[in-house]
Amino acid sequence: MEKSSGRVLITGAAGFLGSHLCDRFLKEGYHVIGMDNLLTGNIKNLEHLFPRKDFEFYHHDVSTYVHVPGELDYILHFASPASPIDYLQMPIQTMKVGSLGTHNLLGLAKSKSARMLIASTSEVYGDPLEHPQTESYWGNVNPIGPRGVYDEAKRFQEAITMAYHTYHGLETRIVRIFNTYGPRMRTNDGRVLPAFFSQAIRGEGLTVFGDGNQTRSFCYVDDLIEGIYRLLFSDYHLPVNIGNPSEITMNEFGEEILKLVGNPKSKLIYKPLPKDDPKRRRPDISLAKKVLDWVPQVDRVEGLRRTYEYFKTVVK
């Protein structure tokens, strides 16, 4: 690990992951500059930081020219609509933040001699034909399907980041993030965990798509942030999977939520599976173990308990 000092720019700072990253880097002694256009981010996620002198906030869209005065040591690019309901409603903005936004920030990193980490995603693997997914797998993505705007934006993001690393010698890092959960998730973002918790708390049916046998692997946010932090300060520039390899079907996951919330009015209900929805999703984290000495520490029982405590305060 490098010395905990310097200035860090975090884009998407008002989002779920971005706000947790702000907390972590402030805790480690950095001066944090948060940037967000608040398209999907929530300023309430950062309100507790505004009194601090070591935190600044820029309301800005990184798809346009980005300027930050003074020195910058690190840039973490987490700006992007990240849930299906968002990128289906905002396909152009999703493509722009992954392409133009990444290009702008790479240019900023080059001008400041800063190290840049980009938030890629397990979605670059598409509906995978390889299971579990390793970093060497090239994926099975439909570029013109409804999910293509997000998948291809992230694939381009990786490609241009590697180009800057290779051509300009820029210090870059790439994290491929698998399903993550925890406090500050939006209740209506369309992802399965917020949907299940919100529906169960309200006594509604839990919406399961398809037959419910598709799988996901859920990583608690604190574990993910630790993995990202370690990757930024590692010497490894190729993509690294960060996620929890504990795989579960949506039927099993729904039953866990029902048991935890305990609302007798709720039960599982079924709707058709959306187009190109991945059938299985589980990270191979062998590389993260080897390069970062990282493994998840919070099991799903404890992570869901913490997350439920949060959702009880925000679900209306």
C-alpha positions, -999 to +999 in steps of 0.1 A: +000+000+000+012+035-008+012+064+017-023+076+025-020+112+013-028+132-019-058+142-038-083+118-053-111+125-079-141+101-076-167+103-104-202+091-097-195+101-062-232+105-052-240+070-063-241+038-043-204+027-048-190+062-054-202+075-020-187+045-002-155+051-020-155+087-008-159+075+028-131+050+025-105+075+010-114+102+035-109+076+062-075+068+048-064+104+049-069+116+013-084+148+001-114+137-019-130+155-048-164+140-056-180+146-090-215+137-102-242+151-125-269+136-102-286+119-131-289+087-110-268+097-080-283+111-048-267+140-030-281+127+003-254+100+000-228+127+005-245+152+028-225+139+058-193+149+041-200+185+032-188+200+065-154+184+060-125+206+047-109+175+030-140+170+007-151+189-023-181+183-046-184+192-083-218+190-099-206+181-134-212+157-163-179+140-172-192+135-208-183+172-213-148+187-207-135+179-172-112+203-154-100+200-118-076+227-105-044+217-087-027+184-084-044+150-087-028+117-077-057+093-084-089+092-105-116+066-099-141+066-127-175+053-113-199+076-132-225+057-152-261+045-150-255+010-137-289-007-134-311-020-163-339+004-155-315+033-159-296+024-190-328+013-208-342+047-201-310+066-207-292+047-234-274+076-250-261+090-217-249+055-208-229+053-240-215+088-236-203+084-200-185+052-209-169+066-240-166+104-240-165+105-202-137+079-200-118+097-227-121+130-209-109+115-176-080+096-192-069+129-207-072+146-173-052+117-158-025+121-184-022+159-179-020+154-141+002+123-142-024+106-121-032+069-118-067+061-130-089+032-121-121+025-141-152+006-129-159-021-154-184-048-149-192-085-151-216-074-179-186-074-203-191-112-201-227-109-213-247-141-210-216-162-204-208-195-220-180-200-195-187-206-159-174-193-135-161-163-154-124-156-155-107-124-167-094-142-198-129-149-210-139-125-238-177-128-232-209-134-251-224-100-256-252-089-280-241-054-291-275-044-305-297-059-277-313-038-250-284-043-226-258-036-253-256+002-245-242-007-211-222-038-220-205-021-250-199+012-231-179-008-205-161-029-231-150+003-249-141+018-216-117-011-210-103-008-245-095+029-245-080+026-210-057-001-222-048+021-252-038+050-229-018+026-208+000+011-238+004+042-260+009+069-233+023+048-205-005+060-182-009+042-149-043+025-152-063-001-133-094-020-143-119-036-119-147-059-132-174-055-106-199-083-099-233-079-082-228-058-051-253-048-024-255-028+008-267+005+023-274+035-001-288+013-029-317+030-045-350+014-037-363+017-073-333+010-094-346-022-109-320-045-094-331-077-078-320-070-042-336-035-038-367-048-055-370-079-033-364-059-001-388-031-011-415-055-021-412-077+010-412-047+033-444-034+016-460-068+017-460-071-021-451-101-043-414-106-050-409-104-087-388-133-101-381-132-138-381-165-158-382-197-138-360-183-110-332-208-116-309-181-130-280-173-106-262-143-092-233-139-068-237-111-043-208-092-027-213-069+003-202-033-005-175-031+022-157-061+007-159-046-028-145-013-016-116-031+000-109-050-032-110-018-053-087+000-028-061-028-030-063-029-068-056+008-071-024+005-051-013-028-067+011-030-096-014-049-118-029-031-148-050-058-164-087-064-155-094-081-121-127-096-110-140-084-077-171-102-064-183-129-041-182-164-056-211-176-034-237-184-061-274-185-055-306-189-076-331-162-077-357-186-062-334-193-032-325-156-029-361-146-028-368-172-001-339-158+020-354-123+017-389-135+026-375-153+057-355-122+068-383-097+064-410-120+077-440-103+060-467-130+056-483-111+027-454-116+004-446-145-018-427-151-051-444-142-083-431-149-118-427-128-149-410-134-183-372-132-184-359-100-201-340-104-233-303-112-230-306-115-192-275-136-181-285-171-169-255-176-146-231-152-130-203-161-107-168-146-105-136-166-106-116-146-080-084-166-082-065-136-097-078-112-069-066-137-043-032-140-059-025-104-069-044-085-041-045-111-013-083-103-013-112-125-005-147-114+007-151-113+045-188-106+049-211-136+044-245-132+028-265-137+061-246-108+078-246-086+047-283-090+042-290-082+078-271-050+076-287-041+043-322-048+056-316-024+085-310+003+059-339-005+037-363-004+067-354+033+070-360+043+033-388+021+019-421+039+021 
